[in-house]
Amino acid sequence: MRLDHVSYAVPADDLAQTVQRLGAQLGAAFSDGGLHPRFGTRNFVLPLEGGCYVEVVSPLDHPAVDRAPFGQAVKRRAEGGGGWLGWVVAVPDITPVEQRLGRSAVDGHRHRPDGTELRWKQIGVMDLMDDPQLPFFIQWLVGGDHHPGAFGSPVRLEGIELAGEAETISSWLGEPGDHPLDEVSVQWLDPSGVDGESGIVAVLFATPHGLVRVD
């Protein structure tokens, strides 16, 4: 299964500083991704080699953030000090996932500052909130050139350090537990060794200046 993106959540007043910090660490510049009006959030994105991307996202002071599961998840992570929110896998058709979970995907959209509209469907954010090791699923409804990971930078996502259980992720994704993602390694950590919390602990990036670990 293909990794679509990883999300890093921060409070709104830390967004610009975090984008600059991560950009300096990785040696590449983020761009303004725009607002998510339905979710009450906004993001900056960094396309990566291979078509995936990094998202730095923050909650807005808007009622939508408390109505939408994604807004709630971002707000909760931001209010908890910020950090890695989760990981997202791309599927060509989200219908089988909807059938398996017994509920419908949510429509998402945002406009880039240049006016380009991005549209997608996503599902699984509520499950991420219950168990942060779980990725959620996304189906893009735009062409490849408009995907946030198009025209990637010379930075590659090398691996993910994930506190959780390979068996749980294998069952959730329907993929082998020892390599659930195409071309991205997953290092499993015992949650008891990281304050008892599951989820992304760190992401490893291969940059022109060497390997960078972002926790």
C-alpha positions in Angstrom: 0.0 0.0 0.0 1.3 3.5 -0.9 2.0 6.1 1.7 0.2 9.4 0.7 1.4 11.8 3.4 2.4 12.2 7.1 0.8 15.0 9.2 2.4 17.1 11.9 0.0 19.2 14.0 0.8 22.4 15.8 -1.1 25.3 17.4 -2.0 28.1 14.9 0.5 30.5 16.6 3.3 28.0 16.1 2.6 27.1 12.5 5.0 29.6 10.7 7.8 28.8 13.1 7.4 25.0 12.8 7.3 25.2 9.0 10.5 27.2 9.0 12.2 24.8 11.5 11.2 21.7 9.6 12.1 23.3 6.3 15.6 24.2 7.6 16.1 20.6 9.0 15.2 19.0 5.7 16.8 21.6 3.4 13.6 22.2 1.5 10.9 24.8 1.5 7.2 24.2 2.4 4.5 25.9 0.4 1.1 27.3 1.7 -1.5 24.6 1.1 -4.5 26.7 2.0 -7.5 26.3 4.2 -9.7 23.2 4.8 -13.0 24.9 5.2 -15.0 21.8 6.1 -12.4 20.7 8.8 -11.5 24.1 10.3 -7.8 23.6 9.6 -5.1 25.0 7.3 -1.8 23.5 6.2 1.6 23.9 4.6 3.0 21.1 2.5 6.4 19.8 1.3 6.3 17.4 -1.7 8.8 14.6 -1.4 10.5 12.3 -3.8 8.2 9.5 -4.9 5.0 11.4 -4.8 4.2 11.5 -1.1 4.4 14.7 1.1 4.7 16.2 4.6 1.8 18.2 5.9 2.1 20.7 8.8 -1.4 21.5 9.9 -3.0 23.7 12.5 -6.6 24.3 13.8 -8.4 27.5 13.0 -10.5 29.6 15.4 -13.6 28.4 13.6 -16.7 26.3 14.6 -15.9 23.7 11.9 -12.9 22.5 13.8 -15.1 21.1 16.6 -17.6 19.6 14.2 -15.3 17.5 11.9 -13.3 14.5 13.2 -10.2 15.7 11.4 -10.5 19.2 12.9 -11.0 17.6 16.4 -7.9 15.4 15.9 -5.7 18.3 14.8 -7.0 20.5 17.7 -6.4 17.8 20.3 -2.9 17.1 19.1 -2.1 20.8 18.9 -3.4 21.5 22.4 -1.3 18.5 23.6 1.9 20.3 22.6 1.9 19.4 18.9 3.8 16.8 17.0 3.1 13.9 14.6 -0.6 13.5 14.2 -0.6 10.4 11.9 0.0 8.8 8.6 -2.3 8.5 5.6 -2.4 5.8 2.9 -3.7 6.3 -0.6 -6.3 4.0 -2.2 -7.6 4.2 -5.8 -11.1 3.5 -4.7 -12.3 4.2 -1.1 -15.6 2.2 -1.5 -14.2 -1.1 -0.2 -12.9 0.7 2.9 -16.3 2.3 3.4 -18.0 -1.1 3.2 -15.5 -2.7 5.6 -15.9 0.1 8.2 -19.7 0.4 7.7 -19.8 4.2 7.1 -19.3 6.7 4.4 -16.1 8.6 3.6 -16.0 12.4 4.2 -15.5 14.8 1.3 -12.6 17.2 1.7 -11.5 20.2 -0.4 -9.2 23.1 -0.2 -8.1 25.9 -2.5 -4.4 26.7 -2.9 -3.4 30.3 -2.8 -3.1 30.1 -6.6 -6.8 29.2 -6.8 -6.3 25.5 -7.6 -9.0 23.4 -6.0 -8.0 20.0 -4.5 -10.8 17.5 -3.8 -10.6 14.1 -2.0 -12.5 11.6 0.1 -11.1 10.4 3.5 -12.1 7.9 6.1 -10.7 6.5 9.3 -9.9 9.7 11.3 -12.2 8.6 14.1 -10.2 5.4 14.4 -7.0 7.3 14.4 -8.4 9.4 17.4 -9.2 6.1 19.2 -5.9 4.5 18.3 -3.1 6.8 17.1 -1.1 4.0 15.5 -3.8 3.6 12.8 -3.5 5.4 9.5 -6.5 6.8 7.8 -7.4 6.4 4.1 -7.6 8.9 1.3 -8.8 8.8 -2.3 -7.8 11.8 -4.4 -10.3 13.2 -6.9 -7.8 15.3 -8.8 -5.2 14.6 -11.5 -1.7 13.6 -10.7 -0.2 17.1 -11.5 -2.4 18.6 -8.8 -1.6 16.1 -6.0 0.3 17.8 -3.2 3.2 15.4 -3.7 3.6 16.1 -7.4 6.9 17.6 -8.5 8.6 16.5 -5.3 11.7 17.9 -3.7 15.1 16.0 -3.4 14.0 14.8 0.0 12.7 11.2 0.4 10.7 9.7 3.3 12.9 6.8 4.4 11.1 5.3 7.3 8.6 5.7 10.1 9.2 4.8 13.8 5.8 3.7 15.0 4.8 2.7 18.5 2.2 0.0 18.1 1.6 -3.6 17.0 2.4 -4.9 13.5 -0.5 -7.3 13.8 -3.0 -4.5 14.4 -1.8 -2.5 11.3 -1.7 -5.6 9.2 -5.3 -6.3 10.0 -6.3 -2.7 9.5 -4.6 -2.3 6.1 -4.8 -5.9 4.9 -1.1 -5.8 4.3 1.8 -7.9 5.7 2.8 -6.6 9.1 6.5 -6.6 8.3 6.2 -4.3 5.3 2.8 -2.6 5.3 3.9 0.2 3.0 5.5 0.2 -0.4 9.1 1.6 -0.4 8.9 2.9 3.1 10.2 1.0 6.1 8.3 0.8 9.4 10.2 0.3 12.6 8.0 -1.0 15.4 8.4 0.3 18.9 6.9 -0.9 22.1 4.5 1.8 23.4 5.6 1.1 26.9 9.0 2.5 26.0 7.5 5.8 24.8 5.3 6.9 27.6 2.7 4.2 26.8 1.4 6.0 23.8 0.9 4.6 20.4 1.4 6.4 17.1 4.2 8.0 15.1 7.3 8.6 17.2 9.6 9.9 14.5 9.9 10.1 10.7 13.3 9.5 8.9 14.1 11.6 5.8 16.9 11.1 3.4 18.1 14.6 2.3 21.0 15.9 0.2 22.8 16.6 3.5 22.2 13.1 5.0 19.6 11.3 7.1 17.4 13.5 9.3 15.2 12.2 12.1 12.2 14.4 13.0 10.4 13.5 16.2 
